[in-house]
Amino acid sequence: MTDSTPPTVAHKRQEHQKKVLEVFFVFLRIGLTAFGGPAAHIAIMQNEVVKRRKWIDDQEFMDLIGITNLVPGPNSSEMSMHLGLVRAGWAGFFAGGFGFLIPAFLLVLGFAWAYVQFGAAPQVGWLLYGIKPVVIAIILQALWNLGKKAIKNIWLGIIGILVAAAYFLGVNEIALLFGGAVVYLLLRWEKKAGASGLPMAWFPLVGIPLVARPFTLAGLFLSFFKIGSVLYGSGYVLLAFLQAEFVDRLGWLTQQQLLDAVAVGQFTPGPFFTTATFIGYVLGGFPGAVLATLGIFLPPFIIVALSHQILRRYKDHPIVRKLLDGVIAASLGLMAAVAWQLGVSSLIDFFSIGIAVVSLAIILRYKVNSAWLVLGGALLGLMRHILLPG
């Protein structure tokens, strides 16, 4: 026998390689076709890997969903990593994560190039005029759906309201996010909840000074790395961090550019966090797009790799559960504050308000893919420009 490798070992290696390739192409296809946000992405994954391919059962899939909710980062992207790890080990971990990310990265990169080349054209401006109200409606719908599930009691509602108010006062969004978690933990702590815990918890929530600085690629990477390391909740909570970091604190983006980035992130399939790709390209060309994408997605890869086994053991611990509830409530408060800011800058006349109202009614009444709504908004904006120029 010329081959010194035992046949059983060679066979296992070949089977493992097949599993890795299977993971990559499954998530590549999901990343290319999955519209509608994290909830839709996870539903598609459940149908693909539980019902069709039977990689795991429903209970293990739900456990993985619980784990992704306990750590910062994009839930659907982290699910692709967890599922790849379960199916094909560490090679599957990378295959699942990159397979899900690559289509969205390339599509958003193409839109960003077109935006930089043609974004100043009047027709593009009118397309965006119609898209922005739809984006506001999508954010409000997500806020409503998430709020119904996340605001389980009056204390969580109060935390969300206080966080929104503090955001408008300039308090740092990261301090608000973690402060919300600490406040809720202290309020719900057995025999210690009460008014005396509130000032202690809110004491660390001092505002970090807003210091504008010149654009650098290193600064771009570090800003997105910071956001990717601490962001909980829906991908739409990302808006609060982008607004605070790139519009308010650094002054690198205008609010209109932020809205345009959100619209592109909503219109393309795959993870909403590839909004970072668009912003990176607008600010720093292709190197900026790569570094921004790497910056915001590197923390989830690291967090999932470090937490997979630990969190599967401790995900239902009472303290961990309360901290997570507080983080989610704070995230919704940030999301509501930014929705208000974006609405003020987007809903500028009766026509744009009408688009937002109709879009919201359609979303709430029917299960319409958000990409079709964004496309419809773009066409309405262009039609208004043609029929009512000026």
N, C-alpha and C positions, 0 to 999 in steps of 0.2 A: 504494500500500500504506500504510494508515493506521498500522499498528503498526510502529514503528521497530526493534523487537527482531527479529533474524533468527529465522526459524522453527526453525532447528536449535538455537539457544540456548534458545528457549522450550520446545522438545521435551525437551532435556536437563534443564532445570529441572523440568519436569513428571515426567519419569522419576525424577529424584532424590527429589522429594516422595513419589512412590509407594513408593520404596524405604524412605524414612524411616518412613512410615506402616506399611509391611509389617513393619519391624523392631519398631516399638512394639507392634503387635497380636500379633505372634508371641511376644514376651517377656511381654506382659501375660497371654496365655493360659497360658504356661509358669509364670509366677509365681502364677497362680490355681490351678493343678492339680498342681504339682510338690512332692510330699511326699518325705520320706526322706533329706534331707541333701544336701550338696554333690555326692557321688558320683552319687546318683540324678539330681540336677538336670543335671549335666554329661552324663550318659548320654541324658537326654531332649533336651538341646540338640543333641547329636551326631546323634540320629535325625532331629531336625527340620530342622537347617540343612545337614547333610552328605548324609544319605540322601534326604530328601524334597525339599528345596528346592535342594540343590546350590549353596549360596552359595560354599563352599570344599571342598577335598578332605580326605581323612582325615589326610594328613601335615600340612597347615597347621593343622588342628584340634588335632592332638597338639602341635604347636609352641606354639600358644596356651595349652594346658594347662601346658606347661613354663614358659612365661612367668609365668602366674599363680602358680605355686609359688615363683617367685623373689622375689616382693614380698609385703609384708604385706597383709592384708585378706581378705575373704570370697571364696573361689575362684569359686563359681558366679556371684556378682554381678559379679566382675571379668570373667568369661568373657562375660557378657551385654554388657558395655561393649566388650570387644575385638571380639566378633563384630559388634556394631552399627557399630563404627568401620570394620571391614573391608568391610562391606556398603554402608554409606551415609555414610561420612565422619563428620565431627564431629557433625552433627545425628543420625546413627545411633548414635553413641557415647552421647549423652544419651537418645535414644529407647529403646535397649536397656536401659540402666541403670535408668531410671525406670520403664519398662514392667515389668521384673522385680520392682522394689521395691514399687510402689504397692499391689498386691493384699494382700501380706503386711502392709504398714503398716496398711491399713484394717481387716483382720481382727483383727490383734493389738490395735489401738486399741479395737475393739468388745469384745474379751475383757477388756481392762484396765478399761474402763468398768464392765462387769458385775462384775468382781472387786472394784472399789472399792465398788460399790453393794451387792453381795450376798455378798461374800467372807466375812463374819463368820457367815453362816448355818450351822447345824450340818450341813445337807445338803452344802453346798459344801466344808466341812471334810472330810467323809468322801469326797467325790469326790477331793479332793487327796490324802487318805490312800492311796487306791488308785493314783493317778497317779504319785506320787513314786517308789515302788519300780520302776515301769516305766522311768522316766527314768534311774534308776541302771543298770538292765540295758542300756538303749540306750547309755549312756556307756561301760560296760564293753565292749560289743560293738564300738563304734567304736574304743576304745583297743586292743583285740586286733587288729582288722583293720589299723589304721594301723601298729601296732607291728611286725606281721609284714613289712610292706613297708619301713618306715623304719629299723628297727634292723638295719643291714646287717653290723655287726661288733661285737665286744665293747666297743670304745671308746664307740660310740654308746649301748650299753646302760648303761655305767657313767655316762656323762653324764646320761642320763635319771634314774637312781637318785639321783645326787648332787643334781640339781636338785630332785627331790621332797623329799629330806631337808632341803635348804637352805630350801625353801619353808616347811616346818614350823618352821624356826628363825627365820622372819620376814624372810628376805632378800627384797629387792624383786624382783617377778616380771619386770619389764622388764630389770633387770640380769642375772637368771638366763637370760633368753631370749637376749640378745646375748652373754652370757658363754659360754653353751653353744656358740655359733657360733665364738667366738674360740678356745675350748679345743680344739675338734675341728680347726680349721684348723692350730693349732700342733702338735697331736699327729700330724697326717698330713703335715706339711710335710716335703718331702724333705730328709734329712740333719739335720733339726733337731728331729724328734719325739723325745720322751723326757721323763723326769721333770722336767728343768730347766724345761720350758715350762709345766708345770702351775701352779706358784705364780704365775708372771707373769700367766697368763691369768685366774686367779681373784682376783687382787688387787683389780680394780675392783668385785667383787661385794659391796660393803658395803651393808648394809641402809639404806634410806631411812626416816627416822623416821616412825612412824605418828602422824599429827597429825589428830585429828578437828576438823571445822569445821562451822559452821552451814550448812544447805542454802541454796543459791542457784541460780537458773536458769543464771547464767553459769558457776558451778562445775560444774553438771551437764553443760553443753555441753563444757567444757574436759576433763572427765574422760573422756567418750566420744570426744572428738577424739584424746586421747592414746592410748586403747586402739585405736582404729581405725587409728592411724598405725604401730603396732608389732606388731600381732597376726599371728603366723604360725600355720599349721597348721589343723586342723579347727576348725569353728565351736565344737566342744565345749571347745576350749582357752580360748575366751572365758570359760568359767566361772571359771577361775583368776583372770583379770583382774577380773571382776565381784566375786568373793569378796574379793580383796585390796583393791580400791578402795572398794567401797560397803558391805561388811560389816565388814571388819577395819580399814581405814584411816580411813574417814569416819564409819562408824556410821550411815549413812542408811537401810540396809536390814537386816532380820533375815535369818537364813539360810533361814527358812521362806518369806519373800517371794521370795528368790532362787530357791529351788526351784520356787515357783509360776510365776515368770517363765520358767524353763527349760521347764516343762511346757507352757505356752502356746506358746512358741516352737517346741517340738517338734510340737505338735498342729496348728499352722497350716502351710500350704504356703509355698513361697518361702524366702528367705534366713533362716537361723537368727539372724542379727545383729539382726533386728527384735525380739528379746528386749529390746533397748534401748528400743524404743517402749513396751513394757509397763512397764519400770522407770521411764521418764520420766513416764508418766501417773500411776503410783502415787505418785511423789514430787512432781510439779509440775503435775498435770492436763494439759489439752490442750497448753498451751505447752511443758510439760516433755517430752511425747511427741514433739512436733515437733523440739525442740532436741536431744534425745537421739538421735533418728533421724538428723538432719542431722549431728550431731557424729561418729557412728560411721561414716556412709557417705560423708561429704565426703572424708576422706583417700583411700579407694580410688579415687574419681573423679579426684582430683588425681594419685595415683600412676600410675594407668593412662594418663592423658593424657600424663604426662611420660616414662613408661618404655616405651611401646608399641614405638617404633622401636629404641631403644637395646637393650632386652632381647632383641628378636628377633635381634640381631646377636651378643650376648655370653652368651646363656643357657647355653651348654655350656662356658664357661671353667672350668678346674679349680678356681681359687680360689673363684669364685662357687658352684660345685657343692658344695664342702666346707663353705662357710659355711652354705649352705641345709640340708645334712644335719645340721649341728650345731644349727641353730635348730629343726628338726623334732624331734630327739631331746629337746631341752630342753622343747619344747611338750608332748610326751608325758609327760614327768616332771611338769610342772605339772598336766596333765590327770588323771594318776593320783592326785596329792595331793588335788585337789579332789574327785574321785570318792570317796575315802575319807572326807573331811569330810562330804559330803552323805549318804553311806551311813549314817554314825553317827547323823545327825539324822533319817533317814527310815525305816530298818529298825528299828522299835521293838518288834516282837513277832513271834510265829511266823507270823501271817497275812501281814504285810507282807513278811517274809523269803520266804515261800512265793510271793508274787506276783512278787518280784524273780527268784527262781530259775526259776520256770516261764517268765517273760518272756524271760530270758536263753537258756533252752533252746530256746524257739520261734524267737528271732532267729537263733541259731547254726545251727539245723537247717533252717529254712524262710526263704524270702525274703518276709517279711511286711512290709507297709507299716507303719512305726512309728506312724502316726496311728491305725491300728486297735488296736494294742497299748495306746496311751494311752487310747483310748476304752474298751477292755476293762478296764483298770485302774480307770478311773473307775466303771464299773458294778459291779465287784467291791467297791470301797470303799463304794458306796452300799448294795449288798446286805448287806454285813457290818453296816452301821449299822441296817438294817431288821430283820435276823434276830437280831443280837446287840447290842442297844442298850446303851449305857452303857460 
